[in-house]
Amino acid sequence: MYSVIIRPFDAKDSSDIIRIDSESFSTMNPTYDLFIYMTYGSEILVADIGNAVVGYVVVSYREEEAKIMSLAVKKEFRGRGIGKMLLKEVIKNARGKGVKRLTLEVRVSNRVAQELYKKMGFEIAGILESYYSDGESAYLMCLNLNNTDNFPQSWV
């Protein structure tokens, strides 16, 4: 068994994040993605198992709204609750910063991610036609942080 710690990104995590990004998304240049995350993301959190980063989430804060720009977990660690741990930390941090709404986009075909987001209280707010470079559409999902009915009592 391993222990997962959610912590802030450190420069030494870069190669792990690039590998996770590369295996999770069909991007042309995962190094450029990391540059974008570091430039435009207000916060990058990683899931650390002691010797490696096995997941990450990038959040951009803007006044009373925050956007999850990217969330990914290394393939062999998926289905173990790491994505949920990252999301719980984002929600906790966002609430602490006075954020009223969290948003994200997710591929229409990515049912696994959609189910995770729904379990965490996100709802589909709309569809973004041909959102991705390959022409696939995305769902815009939102979580209202003012509505504590969405959260287990231990989160409030």
DSSP file (Angstrom, degrees, kcal/mol; ACC not computed):
  #  RESIDUE AA STRUCTURE BP1 BP2  ACC     N-H-->O    O-->H-N    N-H-->O    O-->H-N    TCO  KAPPA ALPHA  PHI   PSI    X-CA   Y-CA   Z-CA
    1    1 A M              0   0    0      0, 0.0     2,-0.3     0, 0.0     0, 0.0   0.000 360.0 360.0 360.0 153.4    0.0    0.0    0.0
    2    2 A Y        -     0   0    0     48,-0.0     2,-0.5     2,-0.0    48,-0.1  -0.880 360.0-126.8-127.1 157.8    1.1    3.6   -0.6
    3    3 A S        -     0   0    0     -2,-0.3     2,-0.5    46,-0.3     0, 0.0  -0.914  20.2-150.4-107.7 130.0    0.3    6.9    1.0
    4    4 A V        -     0   0    0     -2,-0.5     2,-0.5    45,-0.1    45,-0.2  -0.867  10.1-169.2-103.7 129.5   -0.8    9.7   -1.2
    5    5 A I  E     -A   48   0A   0     43,-2.8    43,-3.1    -2,-0.5     2,-0.6  -0.970  13.3-147.2-116.4 130.2   -0.1   13.3   -0.2
    6    6 A I  E     +A   47   0A   0     -2,-0.5    41,-0.2    41,-0.2    50,-0.0  -0.870  37.4 153.5 -94.5 122.7   -1.7   16.2   -2.0
    7    7 A R  E     -A   46   0A   0     39,-2.3    39,-3.1    -2,-0.6     3,-0.1  -0.923  46.9 -77.8-144.6 165.7    0.8   19.1   -2.1
    8    8 A P  E     -A   45   0A   0      0, 0.0    37,-0.2     0, 0.0    35,-0.0  -0.340  57.9 -94.5 -65.3 149.8    1.7   22.2   -4.1
    9    9 A F        -     0   0    0     35,-2.7     2,-0.3     2,-0.0    35,-0.1  -0.297  38.6-164.9 -60.3 143.8    3.7   21.8   -7.3
   10   10 A D    >   -     0   0    0     -3,-0.1     3,-2.8     1,-0.1     4,-0.3  -0.957  33.7-111.9-129.2 150.5    7.5   22.1   -7.2
   11   11 A A  G >  S+     0   0    0     -2,-0.3     3,-1.8     1,-0.3     4,-0.2   0.813 115.4  65.5 -53.3 -32.4    9.8   22.5  -10.2
   12   12 A K  G 3  S+     0   0    0      1,-0.3     3,-0.3     2,-0.1     4,-0.3   0.648  92.5  64.3 -66.3 -13.0   11.2   19.0   -9.6
   13   13 A D  G <> S+     0   0    0     -3,-2.8     4,-2.4     1,-0.2     3,-0.3   0.539  74.7  97.4 -83.5  -7.2    7.7   17.6  -10.4
   14   14 A S  H <> S+     0   0    0     -3,-1.8     4,-2.6    -4,-0.3     5,-0.2   0.878  80.0  47.7 -54.5 -49.4    7.9   18.9  -14.0
   15   15 A S  H  > S+     0   0    0     -3,-0.3     4,-2.1    -4,-0.2    -1,-0.2   0.885 112.6  50.2 -65.0 -37.0    9.0   15.7  -15.7
   16   16 A D  H  > S+     0   0    0     -4,-0.3     4,-2.5    -3,-0.3    -1,-0.2   0.925 112.0  47.8 -64.1 -43.5    6.3   13.6  -13.9
   17   17 A I  H  X S+     0   0    0     -4,-2.4     4,-2.9     1,-0.2     5,-0.2   0.907 110.2  52.1 -64.7 -41.1    3.6   16.1  -14.9
   18   18 A I  H  X S+     0   0    0     -4,-2.6     4,-2.3    -5,-0.2    -1,-0.2   0.913 111.2  47.6 -61.2 -42.6    4.8   16.1  -18.5
   19   19 A R  H  X S+     0   0    0     -4,-2.1     4,-2.1     2,-0.2    -2,-0.2   0.920 113.7  46.7 -64.3 -43.9    4.7   12.3  -18.6
   20   20 A I  H  X S+     0   0    0     -4,-2.5     4,-1.5     2,-0.2    -2,-0.2   0.924 113.4  48.9 -64.5 -44.2    1.2   12.2  -17.0
   21   21 A D  H  X S+     0   0    0     -4,-2.9     4,-2.3     1,-0.2     6,-0.3   0.913 110.8  51.6 -59.5 -44.0   -0.1   14.9  -19.4
   22   22 A S  H  < S+     0   0    0     -4,-2.3    -1,-0.2    -5,-0.2    -2,-0.2   0.885 114.0  41.4 -63.4 -41.5    1.4   13.0  -22.4
   23   23 A E  H  < S+     0   0    0     -4,-2.1    -1,-0.2     1,-0.2    -2,-0.2   0.691 119.2  46.2 -81.2 -17.5   -0.3    9.7  -21.5
   24   24 A S  H  < S+     0   0    0     -4,-1.5     2,-0.3    -5,-0.2    -2,-0.2   0.784 115.0  35.2 -94.5 -30.8   -3.6   11.4  -20.6
   25   25 A F  S  < S-     0   0    0     -4,-2.3     2,-1.6    -5,-0.2    -1,-0.1  -0.909  75.4-122.3-128.5 150.8   -4.2   13.8  -23.4
   26   26 A S        +     0   0    0     -2,-0.3     2,-0.3    -3,-0.1    -4,-0.1  -0.423  57.1 153.1 -89.9  63.2   -3.5   13.7  -27.1
   27   27 A T        -     0   0    0     -2,-1.6    -2,-0.1    -6,-0.3    -3,-0.0  -0.641  47.4-141.1 -93.7 151.0   -1.5   16.9  -27.0
   28   28 A M  S    S+     0   0    0     -2,-0.3    -1,-0.1     1,-0.2    -6,-0.0   0.832  94.5  20.6 -75.6 -33.6    1.3   17.7  -29.5
   29   29 A N    >>  +     0   0    0      1,-0.1     4,-1.8     2,-0.0     3,-0.5  -0.727  57.7 179.1-143.8  87.6    3.6   19.2  -26.9
   30   30 A P  H 3> S+     0   0    0      0, 0.0     4,-2.1     0, 0.0     5,-0.1   0.775  86.1  60.5 -62.9 -25.6    3.1   18.3  -23.2
   31   31 A T  H 3> S+     0   0    0      2,-0.2     4,-2.0     1,-0.2     5,-0.1   0.907 105.2  48.1 -66.1 -40.2    6.1   20.5  -22.2
   32   32 A Y  H <> S+     0   0    0     -3,-0.5     4,-2.6     2,-0.2    -1,-0.2   0.893 107.3  56.7 -65.0 -39.3    4.3   23.5  -23.7
   33   33 A D  H  X S+     0   0    0     -4,-1.8     4,-2.8     1,-0.2    -2,-0.2   0.935 106.9  48.6 -56.3 -46.5    1.2   22.5  -21.8
   34   34 A L  H  X S+     0   0    0     -4,-2.1     4,-2.8     1,-0.2     5,-0.2   0.905 109.0  53.1 -61.4 -41.1    3.2   22.6  -18.5
   35   35 A F  H  X S+     0   0    0     -4,-2.0     4,-2.1     2,-0.2    -1,-0.2   0.928 110.7  47.2 -57.8 -45.1    4.5   26.0  -19.5
   36   36 A I  H  X>S+     0   0    0     -4,-2.6     4,-3.3     2,-0.2     5,-0.5   0.924 111.6  50.5 -62.7 -45.2    0.9   27.2  -20.1
   37   37 A Y  H  X5S+     0   0    0     -4,-2.8     4,-2.3     1,-0.2    -2,-0.2   0.921 113.2  45.6 -59.0 -44.0   -0.2   25.7  -16.7
   38   38 A M  H  <5S+     0   0    0     -4,-2.8    -1,-0.2     1,-0.2    -2,-0.2   0.839 117.8  44.3 -69.4 -32.2    2.6   27.5  -14.9
   39   39 A T  H  <5S+     0   0    0     -4,-2.1    -2,-0.2    -5,-0.2    -1,-0.2   0.910 130.5  19.5 -78.5 -43.7    2.0   30.7  -16.7
   40   40 A Y  H  <5S+     0   0    0     -4,-3.3     2,-0.4    -5,-0.2    -3,-0.2   0.576 100.7  94.3-108.6 -12.5   -1.8   30.9  -16.4
   41   41 A G     << -     0   0    0     -4,-2.3    19,-0.3    -5,-0.5     3,-0.1  -0.692  54.6-160.5 -83.9 130.4   -2.6   28.5  -13.6
   42   42 A S  S    S+     0   0    0     17,-1.3     2,-0.3    -2,-0.4    18,-0.2   0.774  79.9  19.0 -76.3 -25.7   -2.9   30.2  -10.2
   43   43 A E  E     - B   0  59A   0     16,-2.3    16,-3.0    -6,-0.1     2,-0.5  -0.991  58.6-170.3-149.8 133.4   -2.4   26.9   -8.4
   44   44 A I  E     - B   0  58A   0     -2,-0.3   -35,-2.7    14,-0.2     2,-0.4  -0.992  13.2-173.7-124.1 123.0   -0.9   23.5   -9.4
   45   45 A L  E     -AB   8  57A   0     12,-2.5    12,-2.2    -2,-0.5     2,-0.3  -0.886   5.6-158.2-113.4 147.3   -1.4   20.6   -6.9
   46   46 A V  E     -AB   7  56A   0    -39,-3.1   -39,-2.3    -2,-0.4     2,-0.7  -0.921  18.7-131.7-124.9 152.1    0.2   17.2   -7.2
   47   47 A A  E     -AB   6  55A   0      8,-2.7     7,-3.0    -2,-0.3     8,-0.9  -0.920  33.8-167.9 -98.9 115.5   -0.6   13.8   -5.8
   48   48 A D  E     -AB   5  53A   0    -43,-3.1   -43,-2.8    -2,-0.7     5,-0.2  -0.896  24.5-173.0-113.2 130.5    2.7   12.5   -4.5
   49   49 A I        -     0   0    0      3,-2.6   -46,-0.3    -2,-0.4     2,-0.2   0.147  61.5 -94.1-106.0  18.4    3.4    8.9   -3.4
   50   50 A G  S    S+     0   0    0      2,-0.3     3,-0.1   -45,-0.1   -46,-0.1  -0.252 118.5  38.0 105.0 -46.2    6.8    9.7   -2.0
   51   51 A N  S    S+     0   0    0      1,-0.3     2,-0.3    -2,-0.2    -1,-0.1   0.441 122.5  18.7-116.0  -2.7    9.0    8.9   -4.9
   52   52 A A  S    S-     0   0    0    -36,-0.0    -3,-2.6     0, 0.0     2,-0.5  -0.992  70.7-111.6-162.5 155.2    6.8   10.1   -7.8
   53   53 A V  E     +B   48   0A   0     -2,-0.3    -5,-0.2    -5,-0.2     3,-0.1  -0.813  28.8 178.0 -88.1 128.9    4.0   12.4   -8.7
   54   54 A V  E     +     0   0A   0     -7,-3.0    20,-3.1    -2,-0.5     2,-0.3   0.384  63.2   8.4-114.8   0.7    1.0   10.2   -9.9
   55   55 A G  E     -BC  47  73A   0     -8,-0.9    -8,-2.7    18,-0.3     2,-0.3  -0.974  58.3-168.9-170.1 162.8   -1.5   13.0  -10.5
   56   56 A Y  E     -BC  46  72A   0     16,-2.4    16,-2.2    -2,-0.3     2,-0.3  -0.987   7.7-158.1-155.2 160.7   -2.0   16.7  -10.8
   57   57 A V  E     -BC  45  71A   0    -12,-2.2   -12,-2.5    -2,-0.3     2,-0.5  -0.992   8.1-155.5-142.3 139.7   -4.6   19.4  -11.0
   58   58 A V  E     -BC  44  70A   0     12,-2.9    11,-2.3    -2,-0.3    12,-1.2  -0.970  13.7-174.1-118.0 127.9   -4.3   23.0  -12.4
   59   59 A V  E     -BC  43  68A   0    -16,-3.0   -16,-2.3    -2,-0.5   -17,-1.3  -0.973  12.5-157.4-126.1 136.3   -6.6   25.7  -11.2
   60   60 A S  E     - C   0  67A   0      7,-2.8     7,-2.7    -2,-0.4     2,-0.4  -0.961  14.0-153.3-112.2 123.5   -6.9   29.3  -12.4
   61   61 A Y  E     + C   0  66A   0     -2,-0.5     2,-0.3     5,-0.2     5,-0.2  -0.799  17.7 173.0-100.0 137.3   -8.5   31.7   -9.9
   62   62 A R  E >   - C   0  65A   0      3,-3.1     3,-2.3    -2,-0.4     2,-0.2  -0.827  59.7 -69.2-144.2 101.9  -10.4   34.8  -11.1
   63   63 A E  T 3  S-     0   0    0     -2,-0.3    -1,-0.1     1,-0.3     0, 0.0  -0.322 118.7  -7.0  53.5-116.6  -12.2   36.8   -8.4
   64   64 A E  T 3  S+     0   0    0     -2,-0.2    36,-3.1    35,-0.1    37,-1.4   0.273 127.9  69.0 -95.5  12.6  -15.1   34.7   -7.2
   65   65 A E  E <   -Cd  62 101A   0     -3,-2.3    -3,-3.1    34,-0.2     2,-0.3  -0.964  57.8-168.7-130.2 147.6  -14.7   32.0   -9.9
   66   66 A A  E     -Cd  61 102A   0     35,-2.4    37,-2.2    -2,-0.4     2,-0.5  -0.979   8.3-151.6-133.1 148.3  -12.1   29.3  -10.4
   67   67 A K  E     -Cd  60 103A   0     -7,-2.7    -7,-2.8    -2,-0.3     2,-0.9  -0.977  13.9-137.8-123.4 129.4  -11.5   27.1  -13.4
   68   68 A I  E     -Cd  59 104A   0     35,-3.0    37,-0.5    -2,-0.5    -9,-0.2  -0.774  23.5-177.6 -81.6 110.7  -10.0   23.6  -13.4
   69   69 A M  E     -     0   0A   0    -11,-2.3     2,-0.3    -2,-0.9    -1,-0.2   0.827  63.5  -3.7 -81.9 -34.2   -7.7   23.8  -16.4
   70   70 A S  E     +C   58   0A   0    -12,-1.2   -12,-2.9    -3,-0.1     2,-0.3  -0.972  53.9 178.7-160.2 143.1   -6.4   20.3  -16.2
   71   71 A L  E     +C   57   0A   0     -2,-0.3     2,-0.3   -14,-0.2   -14,-0.2  -0.957  18.0 159.8-145.8 128.6   -6.7   17.2  -14.0
   72   72 A A  E     -C   56   0A   0    -16,-2.2   -16,-2.4    -2,-0.3     2,-0.4  -0.998  22.3-158.3-151.4 149.3   -5.0   13.9  -14.8
   73   73 A V  E     -C   55   0A   0     -2,-0.3   -18,-0.3   -18,-0.2     5,-0.1  -0.987  38.7 -98.4-127.6 138.1   -3.9   10.8  -13.0
   74   74 A K    >   -     0   0    0    -20,-3.1     3,-2.4    -2,-0.4     4,-0.5  -0.265  40.0-115.1 -54.2 137.1   -1.2    8.3  -14.2
   75   75 A K  G >  S+     0   0    0      1,-0.3     3,-1.6     2,-0.2    -1,-0.1   0.851 112.2  50.9 -47.8 -49.4   -2.8    5.4  -15.9
   76   76 A E  G 3  S+     0   0    0      1,-0.3    -1,-0.3     3,-0.0    -2,-0.1   0.573 111.4  49.9 -72.7  -4.7   -1.8    2.7  -13.4
   77   77 A F  G X  S+     0   0    0     -3,-2.4     3,-0.9   -23,-0.2     5,-0.4   0.360  83.4 117.0-109.9   2.8   -3.1    4.7  -10.5
   78   78 A R  T <   +     0   0    0     -3,-1.6    -4,-0.0    -4,-0.5    -3,-0.0  -0.354  68.1  32.5 -71.0 152.6   -6.5    5.5  -11.9
   79   79 A G  T 3  S+     0   0    0     -2,-0.0    -1,-0.2     1,-0.0    -4,-0.0   0.609  91.4 100.0  79.5  12.2   -9.6    4.2  -10.1
   80   80 A R  S <  S-     0   0    0     -3,-0.9    -2,-0.1     0, 0.0    -1,-0.0   0.235 101.2 -99.4-114.0  11.5   -7.9    4.5   -6.7
   81   81 A G  S  > S+     0   0    0      3,-0.0     4,-2.1     4,-0.0     5,-0.1   0.546  87.3 122.3  88.0   6.2   -9.5    7.8   -5.6
   82   82 A I  H  > S+     0   0    0     -5,-0.4     4,-2.4     2,-0.2     5,-0.2   0.909  75.1  50.2 -71.5 -41.2   -6.6   10.0   -6.4
   83   83 A G  H  > S+     0   0    0      1,-0.2     4,-2.5     2,-0.2    -1,-0.2   0.910 111.3  50.3 -60.0 -41.4   -8.6   12.2   -8.8
   84   84 A K  H  > S+     0   0    0      2,-0.2     4,-2.8     1,-0.2    -2,-0.2   0.903 108.7  51.7 -63.2 -41.8  -11.2   12.6   -6.0
   85   85 A M  H  X S+     0   0    0     -4,-2.1     4,-1.9     2,-0.2    -2,-0.2   0.918 110.7  48.1 -61.0 -43.7   -8.5   13.5   -3.5
   86   86 A L  H  X S+     0   0    0     -4,-2.4     4,-2.1     1,-0.2    -2,-0.2   0.926 113.0  48.0 -62.7 -44.9   -7.2   16.2   -5.9
   87   87 A L  H  X S+     0   0    0     -4,-2.5     4,-2.9     1,-0.2     5,-0.2   0.902 108.4  53.9 -63.9 -41.6  -10.7   17.6   -6.4
   88   88 A K  H  X S+     0   0    0     -4,-2.8     4,-2.5     1,-0.2    -1,-0.2   0.906 109.7  48.3 -59.1 -40.9  -11.5   17.6   -2.7
   89   89 A E  H  X S+     0   0    0     -4,-1.9     4,-2.8     2,-0.2    -1,-0.2   0.901 111.1  50.0 -67.0 -40.6   -8.4   19.7   -2.1
   90   90 A V  H  X S+     0   0    0     -4,-2.1     4,-3.0     2,-0.2     5,-0.2   0.935 112.1  47.9 -61.3 -46.3   -9.3   22.1   -4.9
   91   91 A I  H  X S+     0   0    0     -4,-2.9     4,-2.6     2,-0.2     5,-0.2   0.926 113.0  48.1 -61.8 -45.4  -12.8   22.5   -3.5
   92   92 A K  H  X S+     0   0    0     -4,-2.5     4,-2.1    -5,-0.2    -2,-0.2   0.939 114.7  45.2 -60.3 -48.0  -11.5   23.1    0.0
   93   93 A N  H  X S+     0   0    0     -4,-2.8     4,-1.2     2,-0.2    -2,-0.2   0.912 113.0  50.7 -62.6 -43.4   -8.9   25.7   -1.2
   94   94 A A  H  <>S+     0   0    0     -4,-3.0     5,-2.6     1,-0.2     3,-0.5   0.917 110.1  49.2 -62.8 -44.2  -11.5   27.4   -3.5
   95   95 A R  H ><5S+     0   0    0     -4,-2.6     3,-1.5     1,-0.2    -1,-0.2   0.906 108.8  54.1 -60.7 -40.7  -14.0   27.7   -0.6
   96   96 A G  H 3<5S+     0   0    0     -4,-2.1    -1,-0.2     1,-0.3    -2,-0.2   0.759 107.5  51.1 -64.7 -24.9  -11.2   29.1    1.6
   97   97 A K  T 3<5S-     0   0    0     -4,-1.2    -1,-0.3    -3,-0.5    -2,-0.2   0.357 120.4-107.7 -93.7   4.5  -10.5   31.8   -1.0
   98   98 A G  T < 5 +     0   0    0     -3,-1.5    -3,-0.2     1,-0.2     2,-0.2   0.673  60.2 163.6  79.8  17.0  -14.1   32.8   -1.2
   99   99 A V      < -     0   0    0     -5,-2.6    -1,-0.2    -6,-0.2   -34,-0.2  -0.491  22.2-169.1 -70.4 135.7  -14.7   31.3   -4.7
  100  100 A K        +     0   0    0    -36,-3.1    45,-2.4     1,-0.3    46,-0.8   0.686  67.3  28.2 -98.0 -22.4  -18.4   30.9   -5.4
  101  101 A R  E     -dE  65 144A   0    -37,-1.4   -35,-2.4    43,-0.2     2,-0.4  -0.991  56.8-160.2-148.2 134.9  -18.2   28.7   -8.5
  102  102 A L  E     -dE  66 143A   0     41,-2.5    41,-2.6    -2,-0.4     2,-0.3  -0.924  19.2-175.5-108.8 136.9  -15.8   26.2  -10.0
  103  103 A T  E     +dE  67 142A   0    -37,-2.2   -35,-3.0    -2,-0.4     2,-0.3  -0.879   8.7 165.1-128.0 163.0  -15.9   25.4  -13.7
  104  104 A L  E     -dE  68 141A   0     37,-1.7    37,-2.9    -2,-0.3     2,-0.4  -0.966  27.8-127.7-163.7 162.5  -14.2   22.9  -16.1
  105  105 A E  E     - E   0 140A   0    -37,-0.5     2,-0.3    -2,-0.3    35,-0.2  -0.940  25.0-177.8-115.6 144.9  -14.5   21.5  -19.5
  106  106 A V  E     - E   0 139A   0     33,-1.8    33,-3.1    -2,-0.4    -2,-0.0  -0.999  34.4 -99.3-142.3 140.6  -14.5   17.7  -20.2
  107  107 A R  E >   - E   0 138A   0     -2,-0.3     3,-1.3    31,-0.2    31,-0.2  -0.274  27.5-128.5 -56.7 140.5  -14.7   15.8  -23.4
  108  108 A V  T 3  S+     0   0    0     29,-2.0    -1,-0.1     1,-0.3    30,-0.1   0.824 111.1  52.5 -58.7 -32.1  -18.2   14.5  -24.3
  109  109 A S  T 3  S+     0   0    0     28,-0.3     2,-1.7     1,-0.2    -1,-0.3   0.586  84.4  91.7 -81.7 -10.0  -16.6   11.0  -24.7
  110  110 A N    <>  +     0   0    0     -3,-1.3     4,-2.1     1,-0.2    -1,-0.2  -0.526  44.2 159.8 -90.2  74.6  -14.8   11.0  -21.3
  111  111 A R  H  >  +     0   0    0     -2,-1.7     4,-2.5     1,-0.2    -1,-0.2   0.840  68.5  58.8 -65.2 -35.3  -17.6    9.3  -19.3
  112  112 A V  H  > S+     0   0    0     -3,-0.2     4,-1.9     2,-0.2    -1,-0.2   0.943 109.7  42.8 -61.5 -48.2  -15.2    8.3  -16.5
  113  113 A A  H  > S+     0   0    0      1,-0.2     4,-2.7     2,-0.2     5,-0.2   0.910 112.1  54.8 -64.4 -41.6  -14.2   11.9  -15.7
  114  114 A Q  H  X S+     0   0    0     -4,-2.1     4,-2.5     1,-0.2    -2,-0.2   0.912 107.5  50.1 -58.6 -42.5  -17.8   13.1  -16.1
  115  115 A E  H  X S+     0   0    0     -4,-2.5     4,-2.4     2,-0.2    -1,-0.2   0.906 110.2  50.1 -63.8 -41.4  -18.9   10.5  -13.4
  116  116 A L  H  X S+     0   0    0     -4,-1.9     4,-1.4     2,-0.2    -2,-0.2   0.948 112.0  47.6 -60.3 -48.5  -16.2   11.7  -11.0
  117  117 A Y  H  <>S+     0   0    0     -4,-2.7     5,-2.6     1,-0.2    -2,-0.2   0.900 111.5  50.5 -61.8 -40.5  -17.2   15.3  -11.5
  118  118 A K  H ><5S+     0   0    0     -4,-2.5     3,-1.7     1,-0.2    -1,-0.2   0.906 107.2  53.9 -64.0 -40.8  -20.8   14.5  -11.0
  119  119 A K  H 3<5S+     0   0    0     -4,-2.4    -1,-0.2     1,-0.3    -2,-0.2   0.810 106.9  53.2 -61.2 -28.7  -20.0   12.6   -7.8
  120  120 A M  T 3<5S-     0   0    0     -4,-1.4    -1,-0.3    -3,-0.2    -2,-0.2   0.388 129.6 -96.3 -89.1   3.5  -18.2   15.7   -6.5
  121  121 A G  T < 5S+     0   0    0     -3,-1.7    23,-0.3     1,-0.3    -3,-0.2   0.399  75.7 142.0 102.3  -2.9  -21.3   17.8   -7.2
  122  122 A F      < -     0   0    0     -5,-2.6     2,-0.3    -6,-0.2    -1,-0.3  -0.417  31.8-159.8 -71.1 148.2  -20.5   19.3  -10.6
  123  123 A E  E     -F  142   0A   0     19,-2.7    19,-2.7    -2,-0.1     2,-0.5  -0.949  26.4-104.2-127.0 149.5  -23.4   19.6  -13.1
  124  124 A I  E     +F  141   0A   0     -2,-0.3    17,-0.3    17,-0.2     3,-0.1  -0.613  36.4 176.5 -73.0 123.2  -23.4   20.0  -16.8
  125  125 A A  E     -     0   0A   0     15,-3.6     2,-0.3    -2,-0.5    16,-0.2   0.603  58.8 -35.9-103.3 -16.8  -24.1   23.6  -17.6
  126  126 A G  E     -F  140   0A   0     14,-1.2    14,-2.6     2,-0.0     2,-0.4  -0.980  57.4 -96.0 175.9 178.3  -23.8   23.5  -21.4
  127  127 A I  E     -F  139   0A   0     -2,-0.3     2,-0.7    12,-0.2    12,-0.2  -0.970  19.3-150.7-122.2 137.5  -22.1   22.0  -24.4
  128  128 A L  E >   -F  138   0A   0     10,-3.6    10,-2.1    -2,-0.4     3,-1.1  -0.901  25.4-136.7-108.3 102.4  -19.1   23.6  -26.3
  129  129 A E  T 3  S-     0   0    0     -2,-0.7     7,-0.1     1,-0.3     8,-0.1  -0.308  78.3  -6.7 -63.8 137.9  -19.4   22.4  -29.9
  130  130 A S  T 3  S+     0   0    0      5,-0.4     7,-0.3     1,-0.1    -1,-0.3   0.844  84.5 155.9  47.1  43.9  -16.1   21.4  -31.5
  131  131 A Y    <   +     0   0    0     -3,-1.1     6,-0.2     5,-0.3     2,-0.1   0.873  48.2  64.7 -69.7 -40.3  -14.2   22.6  -28.5
  132  132 A Y  S >  S-     0   0    0      4,-2.6     3,-2.4     1,-0.1     6,-0.0  -0.459  92.3-110.7 -89.4 159.7  -11.1   20.4  -28.9
  133  133 A S  T 3  S+     0   0    0      1,-0.3    -1,-0.1    -2,-0.1    -2,-0.0   0.748 118.1  57.6 -61.4 -24.2   -8.6   20.6  -31.8
  134  134 A D  T 3  S-     0   0    0      2,-0.1    -1,-0.3     1,-0.0    -3,-0.1   0.413 122.6-105.2 -86.7   3.8   -9.8   17.2  -33.1
  135  135 A G  S <  S+     0   0    0     -3,-2.4    -5,-0.4     1,-0.3    -4,-0.2   0.318  73.4 140.8  94.4  -7.9  -13.3   18.5  -33.4
  136  136 A E        -     0   0    0     -6,-0.2    -4,-2.6    -7,-0.1    -1,-0.3  -0.407  48.2-125.3 -70.2 145.6  -14.8   16.8  -30.3
  137  137 A S        -     0   0    0     -7,-0.3   -29,-2.0    -6,-0.2     2,-0.3  -0.399  20.1-144.5 -83.8 165.3  -17.2   18.8  -28.2
  138  138 A A  E     -EF 107 128A   0    -10,-2.1   -10,-3.6   -31,-0.2     2,-0.4  -0.940   9.7-127.1-128.7 151.7  -16.9   19.4  -24.5
  139  139 A Y  E     -EF 106 127A   0    -33,-3.1   -33,-1.8    -2,-0.3     2,-0.6  -0.831  19.5-139.0 -90.9 137.4  -19.3   19.7  -21.6
  140  140 A L  E     -EF 105 126A   0    -14,-2.6   -15,-3.6    -2,-0.4   -14,-1.2  -0.885  26.7-168.3 -90.6 122.0  -19.0   22.8  -19.5
  141  141 A M  E     -EF 104 124A   0    -37,-2.9   -37,-1.7    -2,-0.6     2,-0.3  -0.908   4.7-169.1-117.0 143.9  -19.5   21.6  -15.9
  142  142 A C  E     -EF 103 123A   0    -19,-2.7   -19,-2.7    -2,-0.4     2,-0.4  -0.949  13.9-159.2-133.0 150.2  -20.0   23.9  -12.9
  143  143 A L  E     -E  102   0A   0    -41,-2.6   -41,-2.5    -2,-0.3     2,-0.8  -0.983  15.7-144.9-129.0 118.9  -20.0   23.5   -9.2
  144  144 A N  E >   -E  101   0A   0     -2,-0.4     3,-0.7   -23,-0.3   -43,-0.2  -0.751  10.4-168.1 -83.7 112.1  -21.8   26.1   -7.1
  145  145 A L  T 3  S+     0   0    0    -45,-2.4   -44,-0.2    -2,-0.8    -1,-0.2   0.573  81.1  67.1 -80.6  -8.8  -19.7   26.4   -3.9
  146  146 A N  T 3  S+     0   0    0    -46,-0.8     2,-1.1     1,-0.1    -1,-0.2   0.747  85.2  78.3 -77.9 -23.8  -22.4   28.4   -2.1
  147  147 A N    X   -     0   0    0     -3,-0.7     3,-1.6   -47,-0.2    -1,-0.1  -0.723  58.5-177.6 -91.4  96.5  -24.7   25.4   -2.1
  148  148 A T  G >  S+     0   0    0     -2,-1.1     3,-1.4     1,-0.3    -1,-0.2   0.561  71.2  83.4 -73.5  -5.8  -23.5   23.3    0.8
  149  149 A D  G 3  S+     0   0    0      1,-0.2    -1,-0.3    -3,-0.1     4,-0.1   0.762  83.1  63.8 -63.8 -22.6  -26.1   20.6   -0.1
  150  150 A N  G <  S+     0   0    0     -3,-1.6    -1,-0.2    -6,-0.2    -2,-0.2   0.650  97.4  69.4 -73.4 -14.8  -23.6   19.4   -2.7
  151  151 A F  S <  S-     0   0    0     -3,-1.4     5,-0.1    -4,-0.1   -31,-0.1  -0.790  85.8-110.7-114.7 145.8  -21.0   18.4   -0.1
  152  152 A P    >>  -     0   0    0      0, 0.0     3,-2.4     0, 0.0     4,-0.7  -0.405  43.1-109.1 -61.1 150.1  -20.7   15.8    2.6
  153  153 A Q  G >4 S+     0   0    0      1,-0.3     3,-0.7     2,-0.2    -2,-0.0   0.804 116.8  64.7 -55.6 -32.4  -21.0   17.4    6.0
  154  154 A S  G 34 S+     0   0    0      1,-0.2    -1,-0.3     2,-0.1    -3,-0.0   0.675 101.1  52.0 -67.0 -15.4  -17.3   16.8    6.7
  155  155 A W  G <4        0   0    0     -3,-2.4    -1,-0.2     1,-0.2    -2,-0.2   0.728 360.0 360.0 -89.6 -24.0  -16.4   19.1    3.8
  156  156 A V    <<        0   0    0     -4,-0.7    -1,-0.2    -3,-0.7    -2,-0.1   0.483 360.0 360.0 -77.2 360.0  -18.5   22.1    4.9
